[in-house]
Amino acid sequence: MFKKIKLSIPYYLYEILAKDIENFSFKPNGFFNTIFEQLYKESFEIGSQKSKFNKTIQFNLNKRNVQLYDTLLMNGKIDSDTEFFRSMLNAYVHYPQYYRERILFNNTFRVIEGAVKNRVKVRIVYKDVPRVIEPYFVSNVQNEAYNYIFSYCHKNGDYRNYKLSLIDSAIPLEQSQEKRDEDYIQDIEKHFDPFLSYGSSVKVKLTETGQSMLKFIDYNRPKLLSSDGDLFTFEASTFKAKIYFQGFLKEAEILEPKSLRDWFANELKKAAELYFSKK
C-alpha cells in the first residue's frame, strides 16, 4: 500500500533537494521517505514561501510511512498534504548540510554516537568492505559539508576518518575499545581536518602567481604554519597536499617531504608526456 504525494515547491528548494539526492546517492522515493521518517514529529516554524518559479515533485510514501501519515491525519496534525510536506522540506533544506546528512543517515549516526559514548567497537561496511573500528568522535570542519568519524581501524591497523554517508551498515559490538590514546584523540579533535593533517608538514616554494592562488583557493587549503619570502610551510598530510596543490602546476614547487616531491615530479612528467606525444 502506497500513497502518492505530489506538490510544487520553489525552485531554490528543489535545487538543494536534488543536489542532496545526488550527493548522498539516494533514489527520490527513499530520500523523501527518510526525511518524513526523521522529521514528521517536528513542528515546522519555517513557513513555505510562494514563488512564481516552482518545480513539481512527486514521490510515494512507503507502507510504514502511510501508517505514520494516517496517524498524523487522525490526530489533526495534517490539514493539507501539500502544505505539510512543503513546510517539512522547507525546514529540511534550512539545516546545514552536515546536519542534513545526519538526518538522512540517522540510524548509522545513532549507532556511532552510542559507540563513542560507551567506548565500544563497531562493525561497519564501508564502501562494500567490512571492518571493525573504534569510533572516538564525529566531526565536521569549516568548508566541509560532511560528517567524519575518527576511528582506529583494526583491518588497516591505523587511524582513519570515515565519511558517515559512505557507511553501508553499522552494528555495535560488545567489545571495549583497546587502542584509545586520550591525549592523541584530544589533539586530533582540537586540530581536526578530514585528511588527518595534524603533525604532518609540507614545504612549498610559491611564485607570485602561486601566492595569489593561495589566497583565493580556499577549499581544502592547508593551514599555514610559517612563511619566509617565497617559502611556505603548511600543516598537511600527503593526501591533502596532493589534492590541493595539483592545480597549481608550475606555480608551486614541492620541496619537502622528498617522497611527495617525487610524486609530483612523476605526475607532472606523465602529464607532459601525454601532451607532447600528441603534438
C-alpha positions in Angstrom: 0.0 0.0 0.0 1.4 3.3 -1.1 0.3 6.9 -1.0 1.3 9.3 -3.8 2.4 12.7 -2.8 2.6 15.5 -5.4 3.3 19.1 -4.7 5.0 22.2 -6.1 8.0 23.8 -4.4 10.1 26.9 -5.1 12.9 26.2 -7.5 15.7 27.0 -4.9 14.3 24.3 -2.6 14.2 21.8 -5.5 17.8 22.5 -6.4 19.0 21.8 -2.8 16.9 18.6 -2.6 18.1 17.4 -6.0 21.7 18.1 -5.0 21.4 16.1 -1.8 19.8 13.2 -3.7 22.9 13.2 -5.9 25.5 13.8 -3.2 24.2 11.1 -0.9 23.3 8.6 -3.6 19.6 8.3 -2.8 16.7 7.4 -5.0 13.9 10.0 -4.8 11.4 7.8 -3.0 13.9 6.6 -0.4 15.1 10.2 0.1 11.7 11.7 0.7 10.6 8.8 2.9 13.7 9.1 5.0 13.1 12.8 5.6 9.5 12.1 6.5 10.5 9.3 9.0 13.0 11.6 10.7 11.1 14.9 10.7 7.4 14.1 11.0 7.4 14.7 14.7 8.8 18.2 14.4 6.8 21.3 14.3 7.7 23.4 11.3 8.3 27.1 12.2 9.7 28.0 8.8 6.7 28.6 6.5 6.7 27.8 2.8 7.5 30.7 0.6 5.5 31.4 -2.5 7.4 31.7 -5.8 6.5 32.0 -9.4 9.4 29.8 -10.1 8.0 26.5 -9.0 9.0 22.9 -9.6 6.7 19.9 -9.2 7.9 16.9 -7.3 6.3 13.5 -6.8 7.0 10.5 -4.6 5.3 7.6 -2.9 5.1 7.1 0.8 6.0 3.5 1.6 3.7 1.2 3.6 5.3 2.1 7.0 5.1 5.8 6.4 1.5 5.6 5.2 0.6 4.3 8.6 2.5 7.2 10.3 0.8 9.6 7.9 -2.7 8.2 8.7 -1.9 8.6 12.4 -0.9 12.2 12.0 -4.0 12.8 9.9 -6.3 11.3 12.6 -4.6 13.4 15.3 -5.2 16.6 13.4 -1.5 17.2 12.7 -2.1 17.5 8.9 -4.6 19.9 7.4 -3.2 19.8 3.9 -0.9 17.3 2.2 0.9 19.9 0.1 1.4 22.4 2.9 2.6 19.8 5.4 5.2 18.3 3.0 6.2 21.7 1.6 6.8 23.0 5.1 8.7 19.9 6.1 11.0 20.1 3.0 11.5 23.8 3.6 12.6 23.1 7.2 14.9 20.3 6.0 16.8 22.5 3.5 17.4 25.2 6.1 19.6 22.9 8.1 23.3 23.0 7.2 24.4 20.1 5.0 26.3 18.3 7.7 23.1 18.1 9.8 21.0 17.1 6.7 23.5 14.2 6.3 22.8 13.2 9.9 19.0 13.2 9.2 19.4 11.0 6.1 21.7 8.6 7.9 20.3 8.9 11.3 20.3 5.1 12.1 24.0 4.9 11.4 24.8 8.1 13.2 23.0 6.9 16.3 25.0 3.7 16.4 28.2 5.6 16.0 27.2 8.1 18.6 26.3 5.4 21.1 29.6 3.6 20.5 31.5 6.8 21.1 29.7 7.3 24.4 30.0 3.7 25.5 33.6 3.3 24.2 32.8 0.1 22.3 33.8 -1.2 18.9 31.6 -1.2 15.8 31.4 -3.5 12.8 30.8 -1.4 9.7 30.7 -2.0 6.0 32.4 0.9 4.3 32.4 1.2 0.5 31.4 -2.5 0.4 34.3 -3.6 2.7 33.6 -4.9 6.2 35.9 -3.8 9.0 35.9 -3.3 12.8 36.5 0.2 14.1 36.9 2.0 17.4 35.0 5.3 16.9 36.3 8.2 19.0 34.3 11.3 17.8 32.2 12.6 15.0 33.3 16.0 13.5 33.0 18.3 10.5 35.0 21.4 9.6 34.6 24.8 8.0 34.0 24.5 4.3 33.3 20.8 4.7 29.7 19.7 4.5 30.1 16.1 5.7 30.4 14.2 8.9 33.6 12.3 9.6 34.1 9.5 12.2 37.6 9.5 13.6 38.4 5.9 14.4 41.0 3.2 14.8 40.6 0.6 12.1 41.6 -2.9 13.0 41.6 -4.0 9.4 44.1 -1.4 8.3 45.9 -1.2 11.7 45.9 2.6 11.8 43.7 5.7 12.5 41.2 6.6 9.8 38.4 9.0 9.1 35.2 7.5 7.7 32.5 9.6 6.0 29.1 9.0 7.5 27.2 8.8 4.2 29.5 6.1 2.9 28.9 3.6 5.8 26.6 1.0 4.4 25.8 -0.6 7.8 27.0 -0.3 11.4 26.5 -2.8 14.3 27.8 -2.1 17.8 29.8 -4.9 19.4 30.1 -5.9 23.0 33.8 -5.3 22.9 35.6 -2.4 24.7 37.9 -0.2 22.7 41.5 -1.2 23.0 43.5 1.5 21.2 42.3 4.6 23.0 45.0 7.2 23.5 43.3 10.1 25.1 46.0 12.7 24.5 46.3 11.8 20.8 42.5 11.8 20.4 42.1 15.2 22.0 44.9 16.6 19.8 43.3 15.3 16.6 39.9 16.6 17.7 41.3 20.0 18.5 43.2 20.3 15.2 40.7 18.2 13.2 40.7 18.1 9.4 39.3 15.2 7.3 42.8 14.4 6.0 44.3 14.0 9.5 47.0 16.6 8.7 47.9 17.3 12.4 51.6 16.5 13.0 52.5 16.5 9.2 54.1 19.3 7.3 54.8 20.2 3.7 57.3 22.8 2.5 56.4 24.6 -0.8 58.0 27.3 -2.9 55.4 29.5 -4.5 55.7 32.0 -7.3 53.9 35.3 -7.1 51.0 33.8 -9.0 51.0 30.8 -6.7 50.8 33.1 -3.7 47.8 34.8 -5.3 46.2 31.4 -5.9 46.7 30.5 -2.3 44.6 33.5 -1.2 41.7 32.7 -3.5 41.6 28.9 -3.5 40.2 28.3 0.0 38.6 24.8 -0.4 40.9 22.2 1.2 43.5 24.9 1.8 46.0 23.6 4.3 46.9 25.5 7.5 49.8 27.8 7.1 52.5 27.2 9.8 55.2 29.6 8.6 56.5 31.6 5.7 59.8 33.2 4.6 59.7 35.0 1.4 58.5 32.6 -1.3 58.9 29.6 1.0 55.8 28.3 2.9 55.3 25.5 5.4 51.9 24.0 5.7 50.2 21.6 8.1 49.1 19.0 5.6 49.0 15.2 5.1 50.4 13.9 1.9 46.9 13.2 0.6 45.7 16.7 1.3 48.8 18.3 -0.3 48.3 16.2 -3.4 44.6 17.3 -3.7 45.3 21.0 -3.0 48.5 21.7 -4.9 47.8 19.6 -8.1 46.1 22.6 -9.7 49.0 25.0 -9.1 51.2 23.3 -11.8 54.4 25.4 -12.3 53.3 28.0 -9.7 54.1 25.6 -6.8 57.3 23.6 -6.2 57.0 20.9 -3.5 60.3 20.9 -1.6 59.6 18.5 1.3 58.9 15.8 2.1 61.0 14.2 -0.7 58.5 11.4 -1.3 55.8 14.0 -2.0 58.2 16.0 -4.2 59.0 12.8 -6.2 55.3 12.0 -6.6 54.6 15.5 -8.1 57.6 15.2 -10.4 56.4 11.8 -11.7 52.8 13.0 -12.2 53.9 16.2 -14.0 56.3 14.1 -16.2 53.5 11.7 -17.1 51.2 14.7 -17.9 53.9 16.3 -20.1 54.5 13.0 -22.0 50.7 12.7 -22.6 50.5 16.2 -24.1 53.8 16.1 -26.1 53.1 12.7 -27.5 50.1 14.1 -29.3 51.8 17.1 -30.9 
